[in-house]
Amino acid sequence: MLPIKMIVTDLDGTLLCEEKKVSELSKKVLKQCKENGIKIVYATGRGNNSKRVVPFELFDGHIINNGAVAYAGNEVIYKRQIHHEIIRPLLLACDKHGIKTASQFEGVHYSNFDVVKEWSEEKKFEMVDFAKHEKPTEKMYAIIRNAEDAKLIENNLHDDLYLSVSRENFAMIMHKDATKSKAAKALSKFWDIAQSEIIAFGDDSNDIDLLLYAGIGIAMDNSIDEVKAVADQVCSSNEEDGVAMWIKENIY
């Protein structure tokens, strides 16, 4: 049995199947891990809506908005936000260029488009004038249409920010310290867990730093090549319960 005290898993493309559900096998395996004292954490680019797609009671902690906020239970352990004056020029540039764009803060999407028409599960959004928007940002995102859109974001990116683009051309702009690895590190310190006692699962570009940080970083078989390149191991795909099967084979 591996000396593991903390499991961190991405959601979409990793723990969740294509129907955006956690399988019964995954629930059973995670529950057994938790009962044996292993801390279970999910780390996602999603915001507060992540609670709607997971059996939330199975998790000891969660990381949302790509590492902007980390919770141990309901207690905030780590938070990195972007001041509105830093993010505003980029929001305005995207808006002027006709890019669907939003700034997320405390579960609300402040956007220049109807978020619900894009994602029916999202309920909290408010269309705003970015020139007058003065709330901080946990995560800015933009729906990239082409290389020109991506280049515009890169050209207007503040030094305190970074850009991550998913395989679905979903651009996330974050505070430079809002990463899954730094949020996971904060949780492990809170629980007095060593880096070597952490395993992490992921599939997309925003999971790379997490897999590199963990004692063992595991890429899903459906991962992009860049994730597989940095992973210590590759497990079965999300459609084949890759996370649960790896845990069964290597921890119990």
TORTORSE-143346 format. One record per residue: x, y, z of N, C-alpha, C in turn; residue number from 1. Coordinates in steps of 0.05 Angstrom, whole numbers, plus 5000, padded with zeros to 4 digits. Layout:
BEGIN
X; Y; Z; X; Y; Z; X; Y; Z; NUM
...
This chain:
BEGIN
5017; 4976; 5000; 5000; 5000; 5000; 5017; 5025; 5000; 1
5012; 5043; 4982; 5027; 5068; 4980; 5021; 5086; 5005; 2
5042; 5100; 5014; 5038; 5118; 5038; 5025; 5144; 5029; 3
4999; 5143; 5022; 4985; 5166; 5011; 4966; 5177; 5033; 4
4967; 5204; 5036; 4949; 5217; 5056; 4931; 5237; 5043; 5
4935; 5243; 5017; 4918; 5263; 5004; 4915; 5257; 4974; 6
4891; 5256; 4964; 4885; 5252; 4936; 4872; 5277; 4925; 7
4883; 5288; 4904; 4873; 5312; 4891; 4865; 5305; 4863; 8
4840; 5309; 4855; 4831; 5302; 4829; 4817; 5325; 4815; 9
4824; 5329; 4790; 4809; 5347; 4772; 4781; 5335; 4769; 10
4762; 5351; 4758; 4735; 5341; 4754; 4730; 5334; 4724; 11
4726; 5355; 4708; 4719; 5350; 4680; 4741; 5336; 4665; 12
4734; 5313; 4652; 4754; 5298; 4638; 4771; 5280; 4655; 13
4765; 5280; 4681; 4782; 5265; 4700; 4764; 5248; 4718; 14
4752; 5259; 4739; 4734; 5244; 4756; 4707; 5242; 4744; 15
4698; 5263; 4730; 4671; 5262; 4717; 4672; 5248; 4691; 16
4651; 5232; 4685; 4648; 5220; 4659; 4638; 5241; 4640; 17
4634; 5234; 4615; 4625; 5253; 4595; 4597; 5264; 4601; 18
4582; 5250; 4617; 4555; 5259; 4625; 4556; 5278; 4649; 19
4581; 5285; 4657; 4585; 5303; 4680; 4575; 5291; 4706; 20
4580; 5266; 4710; 4572; 5252; 4734; 4596; 5237; 4746; 21
4594; 5232; 4773; 4613; 5215; 4786; 4601; 5187; 4788; 22
4615; 5167; 4778; 4604; 5140; 4778; 4601; 5128; 4806; 23
4584; 5108; 4808; 4580; 5095; 4834; 4606; 5082; 4844; 24
4622; 5071; 4825; 4648; 5059; 4833; 4666; 5081; 4845; 25
4667; 5104; 4832; 4684; 5125; 4842; 4675; 5135; 4869; 26
4649; 5137; 4873; 4639; 5145; 4899; 4647; 5125; 4921; 27
4645; 5099; 4915; 4651; 5078; 4934; 4681; 5078; 4941; 28
4698; 5082; 4921; 4727; 5082; 4926; 4735; 5106; 4941; 29
4725; 5130; 4934; 4732; 5154; 4949; 4722; 5153; 4978; 30
4699; 5142; 4981; 4688; 5139; 5009; 4706; 5121; 5025; 31
4716; 5099; 5014; 4733; 5081; 5028; 4760; 5095; 5035; 32
4770; 5111; 5016; 4795; 5126; 5022; 4790; 5145; 5045; 33
4768; 5159; 5045; 4762; 5179; 5066; 4760; 5165; 5093; 34
4746; 5142; 5093; 4743; 5127; 5118; 4769; 5116; 5129; 35
4789; 5114; 5112; 4816; 5105; 5120; 4835; 5128; 5125; 36
4824; 5152; 5127; 4839; 5175; 5136; 4853; 5191; 5114; 37
4848; 5184; 5089; 4860; 5199; 5067; 4843; 5223; 5060; 38
4855; 5246; 5058; 4841; 5271; 5051; 4834; 5270; 5021; 39
4809; 5276; 5015; 4800; 5276; 4987; 4793; 5304; 4979; 40
4806; 5313; 4957; 4803; 5341; 4948; 4797; 5341; 4918; 41
4779; 5358; 4909; 4777; 5362; 4880; 4788; 5390; 4874; 42
4801; 5392; 4850; 4813; 5417; 4841; 4803; 5422; 4813; 43
4788; 5444; 4809; 4774; 5448; 4784; 4776; 5477; 4774; 44
4773; 5480; 4748; 4771; 5507; 4737; 4743; 5518; 4741; 45
4724; 5501; 4748; 4697; 5510; 4754; 4697; 5528; 4779; 46
4675; 5542; 4782; 4671; 5558; 4806; 4653; 5543; 4826; 47
4636; 5558; 4839; 4619; 5545; 4860; 4599; 5525; 4849; 48
4594; 5526; 4822; 4575; 5507; 4811; 4586; 5478; 4812; 49
4612; 5475; 4818; 4623; 5448; 4820; 4609; 5431; 4841; 50
4597; 5443; 4861; 4582; 5428; 4881; 4558; 5414; 4870; 51
4549; 5423; 4847; 4525; 5410; 4835; 4531; 5385; 4820; 52
4556; 5380; 4814; 4563; 5356; 4798; 4578; 5335; 4813; 53
4583; 5339; 4839; 4597; 5319; 4855; 4582; 5313; 4880; 54
4587; 5289; 4892; 4576; 5283; 4919; 4593; 5298; 4939; 55
4585; 5323; 4945; 4603; 5342; 4959; 4611; 5331; 4986; 56
4594; 5315; 4999; 4601; 5305; 5026; 4625; 5286; 5026; 57
4633; 5276; 5003; 4656; 5258; 5002; 4683; 5272; 5003; 58
4682; 5299; 5000; 4707; 5314; 4998; 4714; 5329; 5023; 59
4739; 5327; 5031; 4749; 5341; 5055; 4756; 5370; 5047; 60
4762; 5375; 5022; 4769; 5401; 5013; 4764; 5404; 4984; 61
4763; 5429; 4974; 4760; 5433; 4946; 4774; 5459; 4937; 62
4783; 5458; 4913; 4798; 5481; 4900; 4782; 5489; 4876; 63
4774; 5515; 4874; 4757; 5524; 4852; 4771; 5546; 4837; 64
4759; 5552; 4813; 4769; 5573; 4796; 4799; 5571; 4791; 65
4807; 5546; 4786; 4834; 5539; 4778; 4856; 5545; 4799; 66
4848; 5548; 4824; 4867; 5553; 4845; 4864; 5580; 4858; 67
4843; 5595; 4850; 4839; 5621; 4863; 4830; 5619; 4891; 68
4815; 5598; 4898; 4805; 5594; 4925; 4807; 5565; 4932; 69
4816; 5559; 4957; 4818; 5532; 4967; 4804; 5531; 4994; 70
4788; 5510; 4998; 4773; 5506; 5022; 4781; 5480; 5036; 71
4783; 5480; 5062; 4784; 5456; 5079; 4757; 5456; 5092; 72
4739; 5437; 5084; 4712; 5438; 5093; 4699; 5464; 5081; 73
4689; 5481; 5099; 4678; 5506; 5090; 4696; 5530; 5097; 74
4720; 5524; 5106; 4739; 5545; 5114; 4757; 5552; 5091; 75
4759; 5578; 5084; 4777; 5586; 5063; 4806; 5585; 5074; 76
4823; 5570; 5060; 4851; 5566; 5068; 4869; 5583; 5050; 77
4861; 5587; 5025; 4878; 5600; 5006; 4860; 5617; 4987; 78
4869; 5641; 4981; 4853; 5658; 4963; 4872; 5678; 4949; 79
4869; 5679; 4922; 4884; 5698; 4906; 4865; 5711; 4886; 80
4860; 5736; 4889; 4842; 5751; 4872; 4857; 5772; 4856; 81
4843; 5782; 4836; 4854; 5803; 4818; 4839; 5829; 4823; 82
4853; 5850; 4828; 4841; 5876; 4832; 4827; 5885; 4806; 83
4805; 5899; 4809; 4790; 5906; 4785; 4805; 5924; 4766; 84
4823; 5941; 4777; 4838; 5959; 4760; 4859; 5944; 4743; 85
4868; 5921; 4753; 4887; 5905; 4738; 4873; 5889; 4715; 86
4850; 5879; 4721; 4836; 5862; 4701; 4820; 5878; 4681; 87
4812; 5902; 4688; 4794; 5918; 4672; 4804; 5923; 4643; 88
4829; 5930; 4639; 4838; 5935; 4611; 4835; 5910; 4593; 89
4839; 5887; 4604; 4836; 5862; 4589; 4807; 5856; 4583; 90
4790; 5860; 4603; 4761; 5857; 4599; 4751; 5875; 4577; 91
4760; 5900; 4578; 4751; 5919; 4557; 4762; 5912; 4530; 92
4786; 5903; 4528; 4798; 5896; 4503; 4783; 5872; 4490; 93
4776; 5852; 4506; 4761; 5829; 4497; 4733; 5838; 4488; 94
4721; 5855; 4504; 4694; 5864; 4497; 4694; 5879; 4471; 95
4713; 5896; 4467; 4715; 5912; 4443; 4719; 5894; 4418; 96
4733; 5872; 4422; 4740; 5854; 4401; 4717; 5834; 4395; 97
4695; 5836; 4411; 4672; 5818; 4408; 4675; 5791; 4419; 98
4693; 5787; 4438; 4698; 5761; 4451; 4679; 5758; 4474; 99
4665; 5736; 4476; 4649; 5730; 4499; 4667; 5726; 4524; 100
4662; 5743; 4544; 4680; 5746; 4566; 4665; 5749; 4592; 101
4677; 5739; 4614; 4665; 5742; 4640; 4686; 5744; 4662; 102
4678; 5756; 4684; 4695; 5757; 4708; 4679; 5744; 4730; 103
4691; 5723; 4742; 4677; 5709; 4764; 4687; 5718; 4791; 104
4667; 5722; 4809; 4673; 5729; 4837; 4651; 5719; 4855; 105
4659; 5703; 4875; 4640; 5693; 4895; 4615; 5680; 4882; 106
4620; 5664; 4861; 4598; 5649; 4849; 4582; 5663; 4828; 107
4588; 5688; 4823; 4573; 5703; 4803; 4590; 5708; 4778; 108
4578; 5705; 4754; 4592; 5710; 4729; 4583; 5738; 4720; 109
4602; 5757; 4720; 4597; 5784; 4710; 4606; 5785; 4681; 110
4588; 5787; 4662; 4594; 5781; 4635; 4584; 5801; 4615; 111
4593; 5797; 4589; 4582; 5813; 4567; 4564; 5797; 4549; 112
4556; 5773; 4559; 4538; 5755; 4544; 4521; 5739; 4563; 113
4501; 5726; 4552; 4482; 5710; 4567; 4495; 5683; 4574; 114
4505; 5681; 4598; 4519; 5657; 4606; 4502; 5632; 4606; 115
4477; 5635; 4613; 4458; 5612; 4614; 4454; 5600; 4587; 116
4455; 5616; 4566; 4451; 5605; 4539; 4475; 5588; 4531; 117
4498; 5593; 4542; 4522; 5576; 4537; 4522; 5551; 4555; 118
4515; 5555; 4580; 4516; 5533; 4600; 4491; 5535; 4617; 119
4472; 5517; 4611; 4446; 5518; 4624; 4447; 5514; 4654; 120
4469; 5501; 4664; 4471; 5495; 4693; 4479; 5520; 4708; 121
4489; 5541; 4695; 4497; 5565; 4708; 4472; 5582; 4714; 122
4469; 5592; 4738; 4445; 5607; 4745; 4452; 5636; 4754; 123
4476; 5640; 4763; 4483; 5666; 4775; 4501; 5682; 4755; 124
4489; 5699; 4740; 4505; 5716; 4723; 4492; 5744; 4720; 125
4508; 5763; 4714; 4498; 5791; 4711; 4513; 5804; 4688; 126
4499; 5814; 4669; 4511; 5828; 4647; 4519; 5856; 4656; 127
4544; 5863; 4651; 4554; 5889; 4662; 4569; 5904; 4641; 128
4573; 5930; 4647; 4591; 5947; 4632; 4619; 5945; 4645; 129
4638; 5932; 4632; 4664; 5928; 4645; 4678; 5954; 4652; 130
4671; 5975; 4639; 4684; 6001; 4645; 4676; 6011; 4673; 131
4653; 6001; 4682; 4643; 6010; 4709; 4645; 5987; 4730; 132
4654; 5964; 4721; 4654; 5941; 4739; 4677; 5944; 4759; 133
4672; 5942; 4785; 4692; 5947; 4805; 4695; 5925; 4825; 134
4685; 5901; 4819; 4689; 5878; 4837; 4715; 5864; 4830; 135
4729; 5852; 4850; 4753; 5836; 4843; 4745; 5812; 4827; 136
4766; 5798; 4817; 4762; 5775; 4800; 4777; 5751; 4812; 137
4763; 5728; 4814; 4776; 5703; 4821; 4786; 5690; 4795; 138
4769; 5691; 4774; 4777; 5680; 4748; 4763; 5696; 4726; 139
4779; 5705; 4707; 4767; 5716; 4683; 4768; 5694; 4662; 140
4747; 5692; 4645; 4748; 5673; 4624; 4738; 5685; 4598; 141
4746; 5673; 4576; 4738; 5682; 4549; 4735; 5658; 4531; 142
4715; 5659; 4514; 4711; 5638; 4495; 4726; 5645; 4469; 143
4748; 5631; 4465; 4766; 5637; 4442; 4755; 5626; 4416; 144
4754; 5643; 4396; 4744; 5634; 4370; 4766; 5627; 4350; 145
4789; 5640; 4354; 4811; 5636; 4335; 4838; 5645; 4347; 146
4859; 5642; 4332; 4886; 5649; 4342; 4888; 5679; 4348; 147
4873; 5695; 4333; 4873; 5724; 4336; 4863; 5732; 4364; 148
4842; 5718; 4373; 4831; 5723; 4400; 4852; 5717; 4421; 149
4865; 5694; 4419; 4885; 5686; 4438; 4908; 5707; 4438; 150
4916; 5716; 4415; 4938; 5735; 4413; 4930; 5762; 4426; 151
4905; 5770; 4423; 4896; 5795; 4435; 4898; 5793; 4465; 152
4890; 5770; 4477; 4892; 5767; 4506; 4920; 5767; 4515; 153
4938; 5753; 4501; 4966; 5753; 4508; 4978; 5781; 4507; 154
4971; 5797; 4487; 4982; 5824; 4484; 4972; 5843; 4506; 155
4950; 5837; 4518; 4938; 5855; 4539; 4941; 5843; 4567; 156
4957; 5822; 4570; 4960; 5808; 4596; 4978; 5823; 4615; 157
4968; 5830; 4638; 4984; 5844; 4659; 5005; 5824; 4669; 158
5027; 5835; 4679; 5049; 5819; 4689; 5041; 5802; 4713; 159
5020; 5810; 4728; 5011; 5795; 4751; 4992; 5772; 4744; 160
4987; 5768; 4718; 4967; 5748; 4709; 4980; 5727; 4692; 161
4965; 5705; 4688; 4974; 5685; 4668; 4949; 5674; 4654; 162
4955; 5663; 4630; 4934; 5653; 4612; 4936; 5623; 4610; 163
4914; 5609; 4613; 4912; 5580; 4608; 4889; 5575; 4589; 164
4895; 5560; 4567; 4874; 5554; 4547; 4870; 5524; 4546; 165
4845; 5516; 4551; 4838; 5488; 4551; 4835; 5477; 4523; 166
4832; 5451; 4521; 4828; 5438; 4494; 4803; 5447; 4480; 167
4783; 5458; 4496; 4758; 5468; 4484; 4760; 5497; 4477; 168
4785; 5508; 4476; 4789; 5536; 4470; 4775; 5555; 4490; 169
4775; 5546; 4515; 4765; 5562; 4537; 4789; 5574; 4551; 170
4791; 5601; 4549; 4814; 5615; 4560; 4808; 5624; 4589; 171
4826; 5618; 4607; 4823; 5626; 4635; 4847; 5644; 4642; 172
4840; 5667; 4653; 4861; 5687; 4660; 4860; 5689; 4691; 173
4883; 5684; 4703; 4884; 5682; 4732; 4906; 5699; 4744; 174
4904; 5704; 4770; 4926; 5715; 4785; 4950; 5696; 4783; 175
4974; 5706; 4781; 4997; 5688; 4777; 5001; 5668; 4800; 176
4989; 5674; 4823; 4991; 5655; 4846; 4966; 5638; 4849; 177
4947; 5641; 4831; 4923; 5625; 4832; 4927; 5601; 4814; 178
4939; 5580; 4826; 4944; 5555; 4811; 4935; 5532; 4828; 179
4929; 5510; 4815; 4920; 5486; 4830; 4942; 5476; 4849; 180
4967; 5478; 4840; 4989; 5468; 4857; 4993; 5484; 4882; 181
4991; 5511; 4880; 4995; 5528; 4903; 4971; 5525; 4923; 182
4947; 5521; 4912; 4924; 5517; 4929; 4926; 5490; 4943; 183
4935; 5469; 4928; 4939; 5443; 4940; 4961; 5443; 4962; 184
4982; 5459; 4957; 5003; 5461; 4976; 4993; 5474; 5002; 185
4976; 5494; 4999; 4964; 5507; 5023; 4947; 5487; 5039; 186
4932; 5471; 5026; 4916; 5451; 5040; 4933; 5430; 5053; 187
4954; 5421; 5039; 4971; 5400; 5051; 4986; 5411; 5076; 188
4993; 5436; 5075; 5006; 5449; 5098; 4986; 5451; 5121; 189
4961; 5458; 5115; 4940; 5460; 5135; 4936; 5433; 5149; 190
4937; 5411; 5134; 4933; 5384; 5145; 4959; 5370; 5153; 191
4981; 5384; 5150; 5008; 5373; 5157; 5013; 5347; 5141; 192
5010; 5349; 5115; 5014; 5327; 5096; 5038; 5334; 5079; 193
5057; 5316; 5076; 5081; 5320; 5060; 5074; 5319; 5030; 194
5089; 5333; 5014; 5086; 5332; 4985; 5087; 5304; 4974; 195
5105; 5288; 4985; 5109; 5260; 4975; 5085; 5242; 4982; 196
5067; 5252; 4999; 5043; 5236; 5007; 5018; 5244; 4991; 197
5022; 5259; 4970; 5000; 5269; 4953; 5000; 5256; 4926; 198
4977; 5247; 4917; 4974; 5238; 4889; 4954; 5257; 4876; 199
4958; 5262; 4850; 4940; 5280; 4836; 4933; 5268; 4809; 200
4908; 5273; 4800; 4898; 5264; 4774; 4889; 5288; 4757; 201
4895; 5287; 4731; 4886; 5309; 4714; 4888; 5301; 4685; 202
4877; 5319; 4668; 4876; 5313; 4639; 4882; 5336; 4621; 203
4882; 5361; 4631; 4884; 5384; 4613; 4907; 5402; 4622; 204
4911; 5423; 4606; 4935; 5440; 4611; 4935; 5453; 4639; 205
4911; 5459; 4649; 4911; 5472; 4676; 4916; 5452; 4699; 206
4921; 5427; 4692; 4928; 5407; 4712; 4958; 5402; 4713; 207
4973; 5412; 4694; 5002; 5406; 4692; 5017; 5413; 4717; 208
5013; 5437; 4728; 5028; 5445; 4751; 5021; 5428; 4776; 209
4996; 5419; 4777; 4987; 5402; 4799; 5001; 5375; 4798; 210
5002; 5363; 4774; 5014; 5337; 4771; 5044; 5338; 4776; 211
5057; 5361; 4769; 5085; 5364; 4775; 5090; 5368; 4804; 212
5072; 5380; 4818; 5075; 5385; 4847; 5071; 5360; 4864; 213
5052; 5343; 4857; 5045; 5320; 4873; 5068; 5300; 4874; 214
5067; 5284; 4896; 5087; 5263; 4898; 5085; 5244; 4875; 215
5060; 5238; 4867; 5055; 5222; 4843; 5034; 5237; 4826; 216
5041; 5244; 4802; 5022; 5257; 4784; 5013; 5237; 4762; 217
4986; 5235; 4760; 4975; 5214; 4742; 4957; 5227; 4721; 218
4964; 5222; 4696; 4948; 5232; 4673; 4927; 5211; 4665; 219
4904; 5221; 4658; 4883; 5204; 4647; 4891; 5195; 4619; 220
4881; 5172; 4610; 4887; 5163; 4583; 4876; 5182; 4562; 221
4855; 5197; 4570; 4843; 5216; 4551; 4856; 5244; 4554; 222
4878; 5246; 4568; 4892; 5271; 4571; 4904; 5281; 4545; 223
4909; 5307; 4544; 4925; 5318; 4522; 4954; 5309; 4525; 224
4969; 5309; 4504; 4996; 5299; 4504; 5014; 5313; 4524; 225
5010; 5340; 4527; 5027; 5355; 4545; 5024; 5346; 4574; 226
5000; 5337; 4581; 4996; 5327; 4608; 5009; 5299; 4612; 227
5006; 5282; 4593; 5019; 5256; 4594; 5049; 5258; 4595; 228
5060; 5279; 4582; 5089; 5283; 4582; 5101; 5289; 4609; 229
5086; 5302; 4627; 5096; 5309; 4653; 5088; 5290; 4675; 230
5069; 5272; 4669; 5058; 5254; 4689; 5078; 5231; 4696; 231
5076; 5222; 4721; 5091; 5198; 4729; 5079; 5173; 4718; 232
5053; 5173; 4715; 5039; 5149; 4705; 5014; 5158; 4689; 233
5004; 5140; 4673; 4979; 5144; 4659; 4959; 5123; 4667; 234
4935; 5131; 4674; 4914; 5111; 4682; 4893; 5110; 4660; 235
4873; 5094; 4664; 4851; 5091; 4645; 4836; 5118; 4642; 236
4819; 5120; 4622; 4805; 5145; 4616; 4783; 5150; 4637; 237
4772; 5174; 4636; 4751; 5181; 4654; 4726; 5164; 4648; 238
4722; 5156; 4624; 4699; 5139; 4617; 4702; 5110; 4628; 239
4727; 5103; 4635; 4733; 5077; 4646; 4739; 5077; 4676; 240
4730; 5098; 4689; 4734; 5101; 4718; 4764; 5100; 4725; 241
4780; 5115; 4709; 4809; 5114; 4713; 4818; 5121; 4740; 242
4807; 5141; 4753; 4815; 5149; 4780; 4810; 5127; 4799; 243
4785; 5117; 4800; 4778; 5095; 4819; 4794; 5070; 4814; 244
4798; 5062; 4789; 4812; 5038; 4783; 4842; 5040; 4792; 245
4854; 5063; 4788; 4882; 5066; 4796; 4884; 5065; 4827; 246
4865; 5077; 4841; 4865; 5076; 4870; 4862; 5047; 4880; 247
4844; 5033; 4868; 4839; 5005; 4876; 4864; 4988; 4871; 248
4878; 4992; 4849; 4900; 4976; 4842; 4926; 4983; 4857; 249
4928; 5008; 4867; 4953; 5017; 4879; 4952; 5025; 4908; 250
4928; 5030; 4918; 4925; 5038; 4947; 4912; 5016; 4963; 251
4892; 5002; 4952; 4878; 4982; 4967; 4879; 4955; 4951; 252
